Amino acid sequence: MDESAGVDSEVLAAVRAADGAAFAGLAERHRRELRVHCYRMVGSFDDAEDLVQEALLRAWRYRGSFQGRSAFRAWLYRIATNVCLDFLERHPRQPTPGESGRPAEVGWLQPFPDGLLEPVAAREAEPEAVVVATETIELACVVAIQHLPPRQRAVLILRDMLGWPAAETAALLGMSVAAVKSALQRARPVLREHLPERRAGRVAATPLAGRERELLRRFVRAHERADTAALAELLSEDVRLSMPPLPYCFTGRAKVVAFVQNALGSGSPLHRGQWRGVPAAANRQPAMAGYIRLPGEAAYQPQVLNVLRIEDGEITEIVAFEPRVFGAFGLPATLP
């Protein structure tokens, strides 16, 4: 008997014995990958946390429906997917169209801490490794997924990102194989349309490469010094800056630098502040947590989490998130 069959038999035993602790322990093994799945579905880390918790509670509540005819992991994915689809039906939301051909804005977007990806990605011999084995966890991909209708979204994630066969995807979603194939054919062009064009120098979605670390170090240094000239040297000509949930977006080096100059200039309450930057990582991308100490304050307060996309040695995108996301990254509430 293979390991998965052994787990499934343990689940059946826990179900028949109504052993809540044993069942929870077995289901908990899949929390991390289910969190990633829910995150891709809804684009929000906070919502994904709530939805995976609801999915595990629902699994216990309806444990009698697990008869061992399918793998326990697949059964949990079915529940988690349906929880996400129910959520999206109750809370329909559409990306806000961008002006003058600019990309649409996903106001509910939140970053995913890399620290919560590592235990999943490290087990390369296990099925969960495919969850984060490609670039499909990057912010640009998560944003593109949000343009799909919920059921197409689920089909694309299961088929193209998790590698599920069409028959298993159909069984999970209660669809025919033909309907799954049709949904996937419609979803793929939409995804490609909303993904940024990749460049030859793109670094794969892996822990930070040396040149990414160096560029991040220079970004932190420029930020701490409020040195817009040094910042400009790091940006591509067509760099894009967005700030979800705020509806602001700036495209092009000149516009991004002008915004930063205005944000830190003499007319800004941040002008006389002192900055500290803490390197971080989100969605397999380099990031920096920015803290500021204003005159008269004793500690540096959280201000922004900047997530960077780097291609060909340049920053091509900055997504700036509000400091309320710091907690998910284990970042300190203040710096001395």
Disulfide bonds with the S-S distance in Angstrom:
none
